[in-house]
Amino acid sequence: MRRLAKPDFDAGEVYVSCVGGVTDAAAVARYQSAAQSMHQLAQLYDDRAAVNQLYQFPAAEWGQNAQIVVGTVTKGDLTNLYTGHMAGRKQPARYYYDRLMLRAPLGKCPYCGFGHVSTLDHFLSKARYPSFSVLPINLVPSCSDCNYGKGSGVLDVGNQIPHPYYEIASIETDEWLFASVEETSPASIRYFVDTPNEWPDALATRVKNYFRDLDLASRFAVEAASELISLSDYLPLLATSDLIGTHLQQIAGTERLRWKNTWKAALYKTLAQSNWYLGGGWRPPLPL
C-alpha cells in the first residue's frame, strides 16, 4: 500500500463539470437542485475518512437505480454522471478523470504496488454509495485486479481497508509485510502479514483486510516466482554463498529504503536470511 496525496480538485467544480455534459433538461434540473447537498456530503466524506468512519454512510440498495439518493436525484442519475460524463472520453469532465489517473507514481497501482493503473477505483463503491460517484477524494487510481478485488460491498466498522488518501504514515514507515522461503524445488515464497504490537487494533485490522481482500498473498507470490527464476540465472556468477548473501542483503536494503512493505523488499529480506536458499536452494531443479 502506498499513500497518495489527496486530490486538490474542488468537489463542486468537478460536479458542475460533470453536469455540464448532460443534455437532458430535466436531469440537469435535478442535478442542480442537489448541488448544495452534494457539497455537504463531500465535506462530510472528508471529515469521516480522516477518522476511518466512512462506514457511517448508509448504503444504497443493490441494483435499484430508481432509488432516490439526494434530493430528487436517483442512484442511476449519479452513477451515470460518472460512467457517462466523468469517464466519457469526449466529455468536459474527462479532464478530472485523466488527472486523477496520473496521480499514481510511475503509473503503478497504490494498492498492490506493481499493477499498471488502468481505472479509477471508487473507494466507496458507486453501486452502494452513489452520492460519491464523482467525488475526487473517493476516486483512487488503481489496476483492474485491485479494483475488482475490492468489490462493491457495504462498508462496516470491521471490514475497512486503508484509504490511500487518508491512511496514517505508519502503514509505510512500519514493517508489516513478511515472507518465508518454502524449501521446494524450485524454491517458492509465502507472504504473510504481521503487524507491530504497538499498532491500534483498528489499523491492524484494516491492513489484514486489505491483504486478504486483494488476494495479495498469491499475487505477490506470482511476482516472486518470476524474480526467483531471474535470480537462478544470475547467482551462479557469484562464487560463494557469502557473496550471494551479500548481494541479496544489498538488494533488500535498497528496496527497503523507499518502500518497506513491497513484495520485493520482503522477498529479498527473507532470501538473505535463509541458510537453505544461500546453501543452494536457489538452484533450479535438474531437468528430467
C-alpha positions in Angstrom: 0.0 0.0 0.0 1.3 3.4 -1.0 -0.3 6.6 0.3 -1.2 9.3 -2.1 -1.7 13.0 -1.6 -5.4 13.9 -1.6 -6.6 15.4 -4.9 -6.9 19.2 -4.7 -9.7 19.5 -7.1 -12.8 21.4 -5.8 -15.5 18.8 -5.5 -18.2 21.3 -6.5 -16.3 22.2 -9.7 -16.0 18.6 -10.6 -19.7 18.0 -10.0 -20.6 21.1 -12.1 -18.3 19.9 -14.9 -19.9 16.5 -15.0 -23.4 18.0 -15.1 -22.2 20.3 -17.9 -22.1 17.3 -20.2 -25.7 16.3 -19.5 -28.2 17.2 -22.3 -31.5 16.2 -20.7 -33.0 19.4 -19.2 -35.0 17.5 -16.6 -31.9 15.7 -15.4 -29.9 18.9 -15.3 -32.5 20.5 -13.1 -32.4 17.5 -10.7 -28.6 17.7 -10.5 -28.6 21.4 -9.9 -31.2 21.2 -7.2 -28.9 18.7 -5.3 -25.7 20.7 -5.7 -25.7 22.1 -2.1 -26.4 18.7 -0.6 -23.7 17.2 -2.7 -21.3 19.8 -1.4 -22.2 19.0 2.2 -21.8 15.3 1.6 -18.3 15.9 0.1 -17.3 17.7 3.3 -18.8 15.0 5.5 -16.8 12.4 3.5 -13.6 14.2 4.1 -14.3 14.5 7.8 -15.2 10.9 8.2 -12.5 9.5 6.0 -9.9 11.3 8.2 -11.0 9.3 11.2 -11.8 6.0 9.4 -15.6 6.3 9.8 -16.8 6.1 6.2 -18.9 3.1 7.3 -21.3 5.6 8.9 -22.8 6.5 5.4 -25.9 4.5 4.6 -25.6 2.1 1.7 -27.9 2.2 -1.3 -30.0 -0.8 -2.2 -28.4 -3.2 -4.6 -29.4 -2.8 -8.2 -32.2 -0.3 -7.5 -31.2 2.5 -9.9 -34.5 4.3 -9.3 -33.8 4.8 -5.6 -33.8 8.4 -4.6 -30.5 9.3 -3.1 -30.0 13.0 -2.8 -33.0 15.4 -3.2 -34.7 14.2 -6.3 -31.6 12.6 -7.8 -31.6 8.9 -8.2 -28.9 6.3 -7.8 -28.9 5.8 -11.6 -28.5 9.6 -12.1 -25.4 9.6 -10.0 -23.7 6.5 -11.4 -24.4 7.7 -14.9 -22.8 11.0 -14.0 -19.6 9.1 -13.6 -19.8 6.5 -16.4 -21.3 8.8 -19.0 -19.7 12.1 -18.2 -16.6 11.8 -16.0 -15.2 8.7 -17.6 -16.6 9.5 -21.0 -13.7 10.2 -23.4 -15.2 13.2 -25.1 -16.9 14.8 -22.1 -15.7 18.0 -20.4 -15.2 16.3 -17.0 -12.8 13.7 -18.5 -10.1 16.2 -17.7 -10.5 15.3 -14.0 -10.6 11.6 -14.7 -7.3 11.8 -16.6 -5.7 14.0 -13.9 -6.7 11.5 -11.2 -5.2 8.6 -13.1 -1.9 10.5 -13.3 -1.6 10.7 -9.5 -0.3 7.2 -9.2 3.6 7.3 -9.1 5.1 5.8 -12.3 1.6 4.6 -13.3 1.7 1.8 -10.6 -1.3 0.9 -8.5 -1.1 2.2 -5.0 -2.9 -0.8 -3.6 -0.6 -3.5 -4.8 2.4 -1.5 -5.9 3.1 -3.4 -9.2 -0.1 -3.5 -11.3 -0.5 -0.9 -14.0 -3.1 1.8 -13.3 -6.0 1.3 -15.7 -9.0 2.6 -14.0 -10.3 4.7 -11.1 -11.4 2.7 -8.1 -14.4 4.0 -6.1 -13.2 3.6 -2.6 -16.8 3.6 -1.5 -18.4 1.8 -4.5 -20.7 3.7 -6.7 -23.1 0.7 -6.6 -23.6 1.2 -2.9 -22.6 4.8 -2.3 -23.6 6.6 -5.5 -23.5 10.0 -3.8 -19.7 9.8 -4.2 -19.6 8.6 -7.8 -17.7 11.7 -9.0 -16.1 12.9 -5.7 -12.4 13.2 -6.4 -11.3 12.1 -2.8 -13.3 8.9 -3.4 -11.6 8.0 -6.7 -8.3 6.2 -6.4 -6.2 5.3 -9.5 -5.8 1.5 -9.5 -5.1 -1.6 -11.5 -8.1 -3.7 -12.6 -7.2 -6.6 -10.3 -7.2 -4.4 -7.2 -10.4 -2.7 -8.4 -12.1 -6.0 -8.9 -10.8 -7.4 -5.6 -12.2 -4.6 -3.5 -15.6 -5.4 -4.9 -18.7 -3.3 -4.2 -19.9 -4.4 -0.7 -21.3 -2.5 2.1 -18.7 -1.0 4.4 -18.8 -1.6 8.1 -16.5 -1.0 11.1 -14.9 -4.4 10.8 -14.2 -4.7 7.0 -12.5 -1.4 6.3 -9.2 -1.3 4.4 -6.6 1.5 4.3 -7.6 4.5 2.2 -4.6 5.7 0.1 -5.6 9.4 0.6 -6.2 9.2 4.3 -4.2 6.4 6.0 -1.6 7.3 8.5 2.1 7.2 7.8 2.7 4.0 9.9 1.5 1.9 7.0 4.6 3.0 5.1 7.2 3.6 7.9 6.5 0.4 10.0 7.2 -3.1 8.7 4.2 -5.4 8.5 4.7 -7.4 5.3 6.9 -10.5 5.6 7.8 -13.6 3.5 9.2 -17.0 4.1 11.1 -19.3 1.8 9.4 -22.6 1.1 12.0 -25.3 0.6 10.5 -26.7 -2.6 12.0 -27.4 -6.0 12.1 -24.8 -7.4 12.1 -22.5 -4.3 8.8 -20.7 -3.6 7.7 -17.8 -1.4 4.9 -17.4 1.1 3.7 -13.9 2.1 2.0 -13.0 5.3 1.1 -10.0 7.5 2.5 -9.5 11.0 1.5 -6.1 12.3 3.5 -4.3 15.0 2.3 -4.9 18.5 2.1 -1.2 19.2 -0.4 -0.6 16.4 -4.1 0.1 17.3 -6.3 -2.9 16.7 -8.3 -1.0 14.1 -5.2 -0.2 12.0 -4.0 -3.8 12.1 -7.5 -5.0 11.1 -7.5 -2.6 8.1 -4.2 -3.9 6.9 -5.1 -7.6 7.3 -8.4 -7.0 5.5 -6.6 -5.3 2.6 -4.1 -8.1 2.3 -6.9 -10.7 2.3 -9.4 -8.9 0.1 -7.0 -8.1 -2.6 -5.6 -11.6 -2.6 -2.1 -10.2 -2.2 -0.5 -13.4 -0.8 -1.0 -15.2 -4.1 -0.4 -12.2 -6.3 2.8 -11.3 -4.6 3.9 -15.0 -4.8 3.5 -14.9 -8.6 5.7 -11.8 -8.8 8.3 -13.5 -6.5 8.3 -16.7 -8.6 9.4 -14.7 -11.7 12.1 -12.9 -9.6 13.4 -16.3 -8.4 13.8 -17.5 -11.9 15.9 -14.5 -12.8 18.0 -15.0 -9.7 18.7 -18.6 -10.5 20.2 -17.4 -13.8 22.4 -14.8 -12.1 23.5 -16.3 -8.8 25.8 -18.9 -10.4 28.0 -15.9 -11.4 28.8 -15.4 -7.7 31.4 -17.7 -6.3 30.3 -18.4 -2.7 27.3 -18.4 -0.5 28.8 -15.4 1.3 28.9 -13.4 -1.9 25.3 -14.5 -2.7 24.2 -13.4 0.8 25.9 -10.0 0.5 24.2 -9.5 -2.9 20.8 -10.3 -1.6 21.3 -8.2 1.5 22.3 -5.2 -0.6 19.2 -5.5 -2.8 17.0 -6.0 0.3 18.4 -2.8 1.9 18.0 -0.8 -1.3 14.4 -1.9 -1.7 13.5 -1.0 1.8 15.0 2.5 1.6 11.9 3.7 -0.3 9.1 1.2 0.5 9.3 -1.2 3.4 6.2 -3.2 2.6 6.6 -4.4 -1.0 6.7 -7.9 -2.3 10.2 -7.3 -3.5 11.5 -5.9 -0.2 10.0 -8.8 1.8 11.3 -11.3 -0.8 15.0 -10.2 -0.6 15.0 -9.9 3.1 13.9 -13.5 3.6 16.2 -14.8 0.9 19.2 -13.2 2.5 18.3 -14.8 5.9 17.6 -18.3 4.5 20.5 -20.7 5.0 18.8 -23.2 2.9 18.5 -20.8 0.0 22.0 -19.5 0.3 23.3 -23.0 0.5 22.0 -24.0 -2.9 18.2 -23.7 -2.6 18.4 -21.1 -5.3 19.4 -23.7 -7.9 16.8 -24.6 -10.4 15.7 -28.3 -10.4 17.6 -30.7 -12.6 15.8 -31.5 -15.9 14.0 -34.8 -16.0 
